[in-house]
Amino acid sequence: MFFNIIFNDIVPIFVVMALGYAGAKMNAFTPSQTQALNKVVLNFALPAALFVSITKATREMLSEDLTLTLVSLIGIVALFFVCYW
């Protein structure tokens, strides 16, 4: 199950990054196009992909790895308060 999550959620991100790197090396995009693509990927595509990945998590998955769940929860709450203050 863990391998499936990594393969379905993280590998596509690295593939897109590699394609962007290859496109930049081949001068396939102008600087303005590159900035526009960066905005689309960072502001829309990546958050949407992460949201879909998070919503696939079931209660059973969270309870199987309770340590990771608690560390993630504490980390998110702590970072929220750091940003708030």
C-alpha positions as CSV (number, residue, x, y, z in Angstrom):
1,M,0.0,0.0,0.0
2,F,2.8,2.4,0.9
3,F,4.5,1.8,-2.5
4,N,1.3,2.4,-4.3
5,I,0.8,5.8,-2.5
6,I,4.3,6.9,-3.4
7,F,4.0,5.7,-7.0
8,N,0.6,7.3,-7.6
9,D,1.2,10.6,-5.8
10,I,4.9,11.6,-5.8
11,V,6.3,10.1,-9.0
12,P,4.1,12.3,-11.3
13,I,5.4,15.4,-9.5
14,F,9.0,14.4,-10.3
15,V,8.1,13.5,-13.9
16,V,6.6,16.9,-14.4
17,M,9.7,18.5,-12.9
18,A,12.0,16.5,-15.1
19,L,9.9,17.5,-18.2
20,G,10.2,21.1,-17.2
21,Y,13.9,20.8,-16.7
22,A,14.3,19.1,-20.1
23,G,12.1,21.8,-21.8
24,A,14.2,24.6,-20.3
25,K,17.5,22.9,-21.4
26,M,16.1,22.7,-25.0
27,N,14.9,26.3,-24.9
28,A,11.4,25.2,-25.6
29,F,9.9,28.1,-23.6
30,T,10.4,31.8,-23.5
31,P,11.1,33.3,-20.1
32,S,7.6,34.7,-19.9
33,Q,6.1,31.3,-20.7
34,T,8.3,29.7,-18.0
35,Q,7.0,32.1,-15.4
36,A,3.4,31.4,-16.4
37,L,4.0,27.7,-16.3
38,N,5.6,28.0,-12.9
39,K,2.6,29.9,-11.5
40,V,0.1,27.3,-12.9
41,V,2.1,24.4,-11.5
42,L,2.8,25.9,-8.1
43,N,-0.5,27.7,-7.5
44,F,-3.0,25.3,-9.0
45,A,-1.7,21.9,-10.1
46,L,0.5,20.9,-7.1
47,P,-2.0,22.0,-4.4
48,A,-4.8,20.2,-6.3
49,A,-2.7,17.0,-6.5
50,L,-1.8,17.2,-2.8
51,F,-5.5,17.8,-1.9
52,V,-6.6,14.7,-3.9
53,S,-3.9,12.7,-2.3
54,I,-4.9,13.8,1.2
55,T,-8.6,13.1,0.6
56,K,-7.8,9.5,-0.4
57,A,-6.5,8.8,3.1
58,T,-8.9,6.6,5.1
59,R,-9.2,6.3,8.9
60,E,-7.6,2.9,8.8
61,M,-4.5,4.4,7.0
62,L,-4.2,7.1,9.7
63,S,-4.6,4.7,12.6
64,E,-2.1,2.2,11.1
65,D,0.7,4.8,11.5
66,L,-0.4,6.7,14.5
67,T,3.1,8.2,15.1
68,L,3.2,9.8,11.7
69,T,-0.3,11.1,12.1
70,L,0.5,12.7,15.5
71,V,3.7,14.2,14.3
72,S,2.0,15.6,11.2
73,L,-0.9,17.1,13.3
74,I,1.5,18.7,15.8
75,G,3.7,20.0,13.0
76,I,0.8,21.6,11.2
77,V,-0.7,23.2,14.3
78,A,2.8,24.5,15.4
79,L,3.4,26.0,11.9
80,F,0.0,27.6,12.0
81,F,0.8,29.3,15.3
82,V,4.2,30.4,14.0
83,C,2.6,32.0,11.0
84,Y,-0.2,33.5,13.1
85,W,2.2,35.2,15.5
